Structure formats: structure tokens, C-alpha cells
Amino acid sequence: MADYHLKMNNLSVGYNGKPLIRDINIGVSKGEIVTLIGPNGSGKSTILKSITRQLKLIAGTVVFDRESIGEMSFKALSTRMSVVLTERMKPELMTCHDIVATGRYPYTGRLGILNREDEEKVEEAMRAVHAEDLGARDFNNISDGQRQRVLLARAICQDPEIIILDEPTSFLDIRHKLELLSILRNMAKRKRITVIMSLHEIDLAQKISDKILCVKGEWISHFGRPDEIFKEETIRELYDIDNGYFDPCFGSIELPGPGGMPRVLVLSACGTGIPVYRRLQKEQIPFAAAILYKNDIDYRLARLLASEVVAEEPFREIGDEAFSRALSLMESCETVIDAGVEIGPCNRRFSELFSEAQRQGKLRKLRHEVLE
């Protein structure tokens, strides 16, 4: 059996003795980043609060480095596990340095007096999150991004083996989201600190996590590596998506494409079609895309947004079937857009398509994102 840093055995969590999620059985290795994803209200925060003993377990155990957390004293737990929750703190008359310093309280005496080593830990933690210039400022008078960095510094200051974070990127702009997640990644990979957190941004979860825990209903629906979890069908079922798509290649959420018979035929390759697809989608103009190789980045998006995609197998010359279908679509469409196709030996039949579109008076060329 694997030697996990933290293990949940037949864990059931909930409120007032009533289980919300049952039979959780997962193991987390030291230095891993594990992210909980799932719909609002699915129980992600409940799991995290149960791990940190803020909620009483309904059933099962949480084993931390071979010791049940239920048998650990709060002081022992607080020197090995730190927590950053979404609730907004509003302490009275405390500077950012004061907030970070509370992370050292598990190591001090009853009076909470910090020694020189403790103060050095505080300064080191603030430098780690690039918050050293915030030390003297009132915690209530800084931005949300700065506040999250200070709270993360407090967690780092505890010298934990595990950090638990509940939606740490909430209220942050994209710059501060990336900054905070980069700090967590460095802590996990360089200092071997285990990170367990919940995120709403599944694109970020896909990129930073070693393991993903999918929470939905009374059970854990999936647990595994990002490449195992982030598949169209899995994410669609997890979030009950019926008004768009999740694209695992881009890690993006896509709005539905415009429905109906295609009015525009887009001829593209190697990513030149993507801005055209998005423009047509915004204007709600149904379109077809041709002739795309199935390993082309344009194909990944076209299959989600286009009314029809004419495709060809990779590294082959364009066959008669695909070529004929493209000609047929050209006849029925009002406009043919040349998004900028580089023609080579395999796709040389594009030249014939452009000539035919020109003959029919339908060809419009896209140059520097302006349709001629």
C-alpha cells in the first residue's frame, strides 16, 4: 500500500450528523497539489473544513502522516497544518505584520510573544509572497489581492507540512491569481509542502494540480491526474453543462456556436481560423469550416462552434470526399473567407477552392484581422 502523507478512509462529511458526501477514499502524497472542483454547494468547503477539524467527521478517519487527526491536539495540528479560508477577516487595529505574526502563535508561550527566530520567520514569509512592503499597513485598508498574499504569508509562517486553501483565488484579478498559484506551486515542488485546495477556475486547476478531486452529489465522482479528469464528457457531467462546451485542449469554456445552416465557409489552417470563428460566433452567424486536418488547432475549436466541419486525416493529401463536400458548402454559402492558408504539397487543393470561390464572387480574404 502506498505511503500517503494524508489519507481519507471511508470518510463521510456533513452537518449536524447528516452526511453530505459519503465514503471518500483518497490518498495524497507529500508535495502534491490536489485541487477540489465541482459545482457551487457540492461540498468542497465541507470536505476542507472536515479535514482541518472545523467540522466533526460523520464517519471514517483522516490520517495525517500515519496519525489520525482526531487524536492530535489542536496545537500539534496547527504546527503541521495551516489553513486559508474564503471568509473575509476584519481584525481591529492590526497591521499586515501583526496578521502574519499570528502564524507563529502555535510556537510561542501563553502570552504569544515572538522571539527573534519567530520575527525572522515572519519576515521570510512576507518576502516569499512579495508582501514585505505591506508590513506596517492596516490589514483592513489593503486590496483583496494584497490581503490574500498576507493570509498566505501567515500560513507559510506556521512552517506547515500541509496547507489547506478554500477558493484562494476568489476576489483576485488574473495577475494576482497567477502570482498566488505560482507561489503555491513553488512551495509544493521546492519545499515539498502538500497543498490541498478548492478552485472554481477549472482552467487554472488543470494547469497547476497533480491530482483533481471532483465533488458532486453524495459521492466523489472522479479522482485522478488532470489528463484523466479534464475531458469534455467528464466536465459536462460534473457541472451539468448544457449551454456550452469545455475544451480540454485549450482548457477553456466555450459558449455555444450559432445554430442553423451555414452562411459562411471559412477556409483556414494552423490557427488562422480561430479569430474568425470567434467573430462569427459573437455575431451569431452560422458557419462551416474546411478543410481541416484533425490534428490542426483550428479543428479543436471548429468542431465546437461550426455548424459543420469538413475534416481530413493528418499528413494526407486532401481526398475527393472532403474536397467535394467543401465545394458543396461553397455553393450553399453566401461568403467564403480565406483566413490565411499556407499551401503545401498535402493541402494544395486549397488553390482550387480559392479559385472557385473567386470565380463565384464569394471570396473574402482576411489580412491583419480585417476582412477585405
C-alpha positions as CSV (number, residue, x, y, z in Angstrom):
1,M,0.0,0.0,0.0
2,A,1.3,3.5,-0.9
3,D,2.7,5.6,1.9
4,Y,0.5,8.7,1.7
5,H,1.1,11.9,3.5
6,L,-2.6,12.4,4.1
7,K,-5.2,9.7,3.7
8,M,-9.0,9.8,3.9
9,N,-10.5,6.4,4.8
10,N,-14.2,5.9,4.3
11,L,-14.8,9.5,5.2
12,S,-18.3,10.9,5.3
13,V,-18.7,14.7,5.9
14,G,-21.7,16.9,6.5
15,Y,-23.5,19.0,9.1
16,N,-25.5,18.2,12.3
17,G,-24.8,14.5,11.9
18,K,-26.2,14.3,8.4
19,P,-23.8,13.2,5.7
20,L,-23.4,15.5,2.6
21,I,-20.7,13.4,0.9
22,R,-20.1,9.7,1.7
23,D,-17.3,7.2,1.5
24,I,-14.3,9.4,0.5
25,N,-11.2,7.2,0.0
26,I,-8.2,9.1,-1.4
27,G,-4.6,9.4,-0.6
28,V,-2.4,12.5,-1.1
29,S,1.4,12.2,-1.4
30,K,3.9,14.6,0.1
31,G,4.5,17.7,-2.1
32,E,1.4,17.1,-4.2
33,I,-1.1,19.7,-5.2
34,V,-4.6,18.3,-5.0
35,T,-7.5,20.5,-6.2
36,L,-11.2,20.1,-5.5
37,I,-13.5,21.1,-8.2
38,G,-17.3,20.9,-8.6
39,P,-20.5,22.9,-8.7
40,N,-21.4,25.6,-6.1
41,G,-22.8,23.9,-3.0
42,S,-21.4,20.5,-3.9
43,G,-19.4,20.2,-0.6
44,K,-15.9,21.2,-1.5
45,S,-15.6,23.6,1.5
46,T,-17.3,20.9,3.8
47,I,-14.5,18.5,2.9
48,L,-11.8,21.0,3.6
49,K,-13.4,22.1,6.9
50,S,-13.7,18.4,8.0
51,I,-10.0,17.8,7.2
52,T,-9.0,20.7,9.3
53,R,-11.3,19.7,12.2
54,Q,-13.5,22.7,11.9
55,L,-16.4,20.3,11.3
56,K,-16.9,17.0,13.1
57,L,-16.5,13.9,10.9
58,I,-19.7,12.0,10.3
59,A,-17.8,8.7,9.7
60,G,-14.3,7.5,8.8
61,T,-10.9,8.9,9.5
62,V,-8.4,11.3,8.2
63,V,-4.8,10.1,8.7
64,F,-2.0,12.6,8.6
65,D,1.4,11.1,8.4
66,R,0.1,7.8,9.9
67,E,-1.6,9.6,12.8
68,S,-5.4,10.2,13.0
69,I,-6.0,14.0,13.1
70,G,-8.8,13.3,15.6
71,E,-6.2,12.1,18.1
72,M,-3.9,15.1,17.6
73,S,-4.0,18.1,19.8
74,F,-5.0,21.4,18.2
75,K,-1.6,22.8,19.0
76,A,0.2,19.8,17.4
77,L,-2.1,20.1,14.3
78,S,-1.5,23.8,14.0
79,T,2.2,23.4,13.8
80,R,1.9,21.0,10.9
81,M,-1.2,22.2,9.0
82,S,-2.2,25.7,8.1
83,V,-5.5,26.9,6.7
84,V,-6.6,29.8,4.4
85,L,-10.3,30.2,4.1
86,T,-12.5,32.4,2.0
87,E,-14.2,34.2,4.9
88,R,-13.1,37.8,4.9
89,M,-11.3,38.8,8.1
90,K,-11.9,42.2,9.6
91,P,-9.5,42.4,12.6
92,E,-9.4,45.6,14.6
93,L,-6.2,47.7,14.6
94,M,-3.9,45.1,13.2
95,T,-1.2,45.7,10.7
96,C,-0.3,43.1,8.0
97,H,2.8,42.2,10.0
98,D,0.6,41.5,13.0
99,I,-1.6,39.2,10.9
100,V,1.3,37.2,9.6
101,A,2.8,37.0,13.1
102,T,-0.2,35.1,14.3
103,G,1.1,32.2,12.3
104,R,3.8,31.8,14.9
105,Y,1.4,31.6,17.9
106,P,1.4,27.8,18.0
107,Y,5.2,28.0,18.7
108,T,5.0,30.7,21.4
109,G,4.1,30.7,25.1
110,R,0.7,31.7,26.5
111,L,1.5,35.4,26.1
112,G,2.1,35.0,22.4
113,I,5.5,36.9,22.5
114,L,7.6,36.3,19.4
115,N,11.4,35.8,19.8
116,R,14.0,36.8,17.2
117,E,13.6,33.5,15.3
118,D,9.8,34.0,15.1
119,E,10.3,37.5,13.7
120,E,12.7,36.2,11.1
121,K,10.1,33.6,10.1
122,V,7.5,36.4,9.7
123,E,9.8,38.5,7.5
124,E,10.8,35.4,5.5
125,A,7.1,34.5,4.9
126,M,6.3,38.1,3.8
127,R,9.2,38.1,1.3
128,A,8.0,34.7,-0.1
129,V,4.7,36.3,-1.1
130,H,6.2,39.6,-2.1
131,A,4.4,41.4,0.7
132,E,7.4,42.9,2.6
133,D,6.3,46.4,1.8
134,L,2.9,45.8,3.4
135,G,4.1,45.1,6.9
136,A,3.2,48.4,8.5
137,R,-0.1,48.9,6.7
138,D,-3.6,48.3,8.2
139,F,-4.9,44.9,7.1
140,N,-8.3,46.4,6.5
141,N,-7.0,49.1,4.1
142,I,-5.3,46.9,1.5
143,S,-6.7,45.3,-1.7
144,D,-8.2,41.9,-1.9
145,G,-5.1,40.6,-3.8
146,Q,-2.8,42.0,-1.1
147,R,-5.0,40.6,1.6
148,Q,-4.7,37.1,0.1
149,R,-1.0,37.3,-0.1
150,V,-0.8,38.4,3.6
151,L,-3.0,35.4,4.6
152,L,-0.9,33.1,2.6
153,A,2.2,34.5,4.3
154,R,0.5,33.8,7.7
155,A,0.0,30.2,6.6
156,I,3.6,29.9,5.4
157,C,4.8,31.4,8.7
158,Q,3.4,28.3,10.6
159,D,6.1,26.1,8.9
160,P,3.4,23.7,7.8
161,E,3.7,20.3,6.1
162,I,0.2,20.8,4.6
163,I,-1.6,24.0,3.5
164,I,-5.4,23.8,3.1
165,L,-6.9,26.6,1.0
166,D,-10.6,27.2,0.2
167,E,-11.0,29.2,-3.0
168,P,-7.8,31.2,-2.6
169,T,-8.2,32.9,-5.9
170,S,-11.6,34.4,-5.1
171,F,-11.7,38.2,-5.4
172,L,-8.4,38.3,-7.3
173,D,-7.7,39.6,-10.7
174,I,-5.8,37.4,-13.2
175,R,-2.4,38.8,-12.3
176,H,-2.8,38.1,-8.6
177,K,-4.4,34.7,-9.3
178,L,-1.3,33.6,-11.3
179,E,1.0,35.1,-8.7
180,L,-0.6,33.3,-5.8
181,L,-0.8,29.9,-7.7
182,S,2.9,30.3,-8.7
183,I,3.8,30.7,-5.0
184,L,1.9,27.6,-4.1
185,R,3.5,25.6,-6.9
186,N,7.0,26.7,-5.8
187,M,6.2,25.7,-2.2
188,A,5.0,22.3,-3.2
189,K,7.8,21.5,-5.6
190,R,10.7,23.1,-3.8
191,K,9.8,22.7,-0.1
192,R,7.7,19.6,-0.5
193,I,4.7,21.2,1.2
194,T,1.4,19.4,0.4
195,V,-1.3,21.7,-1.0
196,I,-5.0,20.8,-0.9
197,M,-7.4,23.5,-2.2
198,S,-10.6,24.2,-3.9
199,L,-10.9,26.3,-7.1
200,H,-13.7,27.5,-9.3
201,E,-11.3,28.3,-12.2
202,I,-11.0,24.8,-13.8
203,D,-8.6,26.1,-16.4
204,L,-6.2,27.0,-13.6
205,A,-6.9,23.8,-11.7
206,Q,-6.0,21.8,-14.9
207,K,-2.6,23.6,-15.1
208,I,-1.4,23.6,-11.5
209,S,-2.7,20.4,-10.0
210,D,-1.1,17.0,-9.6
211,K,-4.4,15.4,-8.8
212,I,-8.0,16.5,-9.2
213,L,-10.9,15.6,-6.9
214,C,-14.4,16.0,-8.5
215,V,-17.2,16.6,-6.0
216,K,-20.8,16.2,-7.0
217,G,-23.8,14.8,-5.2
218,E,-23.2,12.4,-2.3
219,W,-20.1,10.9,-3.8
220,I,-16.7,11.7,-5.2
221,S,-17.4,11.3,-8.9
222,H,-13.7,11.2,-10.1
223,F,-10.2,11.4,-8.7
224,G,-7.0,11.3,-10.7
225,R,-4.5,13.2,-12.8
226,P,-5.6,16.3,-14.7
227,D,-5.2,14.4,-18.1
228,E,-7.6,11.8,-16.8
229,I,-10.2,14.2,-15.4
230,F,-10.3,17.1,-17.9
231,K,-12.2,15.5,-20.7
232,E,-15.3,17.0,-22.4
233,E,-17.8,14.4,-21.1
234,T,-16.4,14.4,-17.5
235,I,-16.6,18.1,-17.1
236,R,-20.0,18.3,-18.8
237,E,-21.4,15.7,-16.4
238,L,-19.7,17.3,-13.4
239,Y,-21.2,20.7,-14.0
240,D,-24.3,19.7,-15.9
241,I,-23.3,21.9,-18.8
242,D,-26.0,22.2,-21.4
243,N,-25.3,25.6,-22.8
244,G,-21.7,25.4,-24.0
245,Y,-18.6,23.3,-24.0
246,F,-15.4,22.6,-22.2
247,D,-12.4,22.2,-24.4
248,P,-9.6,20.2,-22.8
249,C,-7.0,21.2,-25.3
250,F,-7.3,24.9,-24.6
251,G,-8.6,24.4,-21.0
252,S,-11.3,26.8,-21.9
253,I,-15.1,27.1,-21.6
254,E,-16.8,27.9,-24.9
255,L,-20.2,29.4,-25.5
256,P,-22.5,27.5,-27.9
257,G,-21.9,28.1,-31.6
258,P,-24.5,29.8,-33.7
259,G,-27.1,27.3,-34.9
260,G,-28.6,26.8,-38.4
261,M,-27.4,26.2,-41.9
262,P,-24.0,27.8,-42.5
263,R,-24.0,31.1,-44.3
264,V,-20.2,31.4,-44.3
265,L,-17.5,28.9,-45.3
266,V,-14.2,29.5,-43.5
267,L,-11.0,28.1,-45.2
268,S,-8.2,28.1,-42.6
269,A,-5.3,26.2,-41.2
270,C,-2.8,26.2,-38.3
271,G,-4.8,28.6,-36.0
272,T,-5.7,31.2,-38.6
273,G,-9.4,30.3,-38.3
274,I,-9.8,30.8,-34.6
275,P,-10.3,34.6,-34.5
276,V,-12.7,34.2,-37.4
277,Y,-14.7,31.5,-35.7
278,R,-15.0,33.7,-32.6
279,R,-16.1,36.7,-34.5
280,L,-18.7,34.8,-36.3
281,Q,-19.9,33.2,-33.1
282,K,-20.3,36.7,-31.4
283,E,-22.2,37.9,-34.4
284,Q,-24.3,34.7,-34.4
285,I,-23.6,33.9,-38.0
286,P,-23.6,30.1,-38.6
287,F,-20.6,28.9,-40.5
288,A,-18.8,25.8,-41.8
289,A,-15.1,25.2,-41.6
290,A,-13.0,23.4,-44.2
291,I,-10.7,21.5,-44.9
292,L,-9.1,20.9,-41.5
293,Y,-6.7,18.2,-40.6
294,K,-7.8,16.5,-37.4
295,N,-4.5,17.5,-35.6
296,D,-4.9,21.1,-36.5
297,I,-5.6,23.6,-33.7
298,D,-8.4,25.1,-35.8
299,Y,-10.1,21.7,-35.8
300,R,-10.3,21.7,-32.0
301,L,-12.4,24.8,-31.9
302,A,-14.3,24.4,-35.1
303,R,-15.8,21.1,-34.0
304,L,-17.4,23.0,-31.1
305,L,-18.5,26.2,-32.9
306,A,-19.1,25.4,-36.5
307,S,-22.4,24.1,-37.9
308,E,-20.3,21.7,-40.0
309,V,-16.6,20.8,-40.2
310,V,-15.0,19.2,-43.3
311,A,-12.0,17.2,-42.0
312,E,-9.2,15.1,-43.3
313,E,-6.8,12.7,-41.6
314,P,-3.4,14.2,-40.7
315,F,-0.5,14.1,-43.1
316,R,-2.6,13.1,-46.1
317,E,-3.4,14.8,-49.3
318,I,-6.9,16.2,-49.4
319,G,-9.2,13.4,-50.6
320,D,-12.0,13.6,-53.1
321,E,-14.7,13.2,-50.4
322,A,-13.6,16.2,-48.4
323,F,-12.9,18.3,-51.4
324,S,-16.4,17.6,-52.9
325,R,-18.1,18.4,-49.6
326,A,-16.2,21.7,-49.4
327,L,-17.3,22.6,-52.9
328,S,-20.9,21.7,-52.0
329,L,-20.8,24.0,-48.9
330,M,-19.3,26.8,-51.1
331,E,-22.3,26.6,-53.4
332,S,-24.7,27.0,-50.5
333,C,-22.9,29.6,-48.5
334,E,-23.1,33.4,-49.1
335,T,-19.4,34.1,-48.4
336,V,-16.1,32.2,-48.4
337,I,-13.4,33.5,-46.1
338,D,-9.7,32.9,-46.7
339,A,-8.4,33.1,-43.2
340,G,-4.8,32.8,-44.4
341,V,-3.9,29.3,-45.5
342,E,-0.3,28.4,-46.3
343,I,-0.4,25.9,-49.2
344,G,1.9,23.0,-49.4
345,P,2.1,19.5,-51.0
346,C,-0.6,17.9,-48.8
347,N,-3.2,20.7,-49.0
348,R,-2.5,22.0,-52.5
349,R,-6.2,21.5,-53.5
350,F,-6.9,24.6,-51.5
351,S,-5.7,26.5,-54.5
352,E,-8.6,25.1,-56.5
353,L,-11.1,26.0,-53.7
354,F,-9.8,29.6,-53.7
355,S,-10.1,29.8,-57.5
356,E,-13.6,28.5,-57.4
357,A,-14.7,30.9,-54.7
358,Q,-13.1,33.8,-56.6
359,R,-15.0,32.7,-59.8
360,Q,-18.3,32.7,-57.8
361,G,-17.5,36.1,-56.5
362,K,-17.8,34.9,-52.9
363,L,-14.1,35.1,-51.7
364,R,-13.1,37.5,-49.0
365,K,-9.5,37.5,-47.7
366,L,-8.6,38.0,-44.1
367,R,-5.4,40.1,-43.7
368,H,-4.3,41.5,-40.4
369,E,-7.6,40.7,-38.8
370,V,-9.5,42.9,-41.3
371,L,-11.8,41.4,-43.9
372,E,-11.2,42.8,-47.3
